[in-house]
């Protein structure tokens, strides 16, 4: 049986905690305000950026899922979440003599810099092009070089209940297709994201990095047309051409999940069609 700490137990962590508890593992969920955690998850009110609050962690932990997220899109918020909080928690484990056998660190495919439609995986070079990617890469290196066996999980865009921005934009008539450039959407449903972490925690031997994304990157215009069709709406119009050095939203790259698939992992929502189809059906009160 695992004795697991989910540090930063939020959108994905709560689902992970429920799944682990259902399988007989002991799960502790840490966040500043533990109200709202699933009843099967033992609550810990602590702040990763307040070392004093980490002084009394559960004893005999053997696994950790670090799923903290930045509270704002700023360098300070990212560093607090992905570097300083990690360092504080690791120091607390050392002081308490915890024998952690596996740490999973939730990172992002945003660490990649390529923009030419490349297929990317764990062996593809990653280079910082923004403060967020720089800090995420620093957090990855710190956990991999830390005192406990660790695995980095690079998630693509996580969507699911409560995170339906693309559907909402189509419904509101705000979605626009791009004619002059290619933008790929790389997805993973929240429930599959939690399942990935559960799977890797219980895997006999894990690699140092995994890309966690579904089976099918999809060009944005194709996804928008499909969603509009399922909603019974006309396809979204084309956006105005981008002029000069105007900012461009979205990235032109695609991610492979072959390493994750090779471990025997199976998706509940292998493409955007199953995932968004289920969300649209739930919105309409019918079965997908």
Secondary structure, DSSP 8 states (H G I E B T S, - for coil): --EEEEES-STTHHHHHHHHHHTT-EEEEEES--TT--TTSEEEE--TT-GGGGSS--TT--EEEE----SSSSHHHHHIIIIIHHHHHHHHHHHHT----EEEEEEEGGG----SS-EE-TTS-----SHHHHHHHHHHHHHHTSSS-EEEEEE-EEEBTTB-HHHHHHHTT---B-SSS--EE-EEEHHHHHHHHHHHHT-SS--SEEEE--S--EEHHHHHHHHHHHHT-----B-----TT----S---EE--HHHHHTT---SS-SHHHHHHHHHHHHHTS--
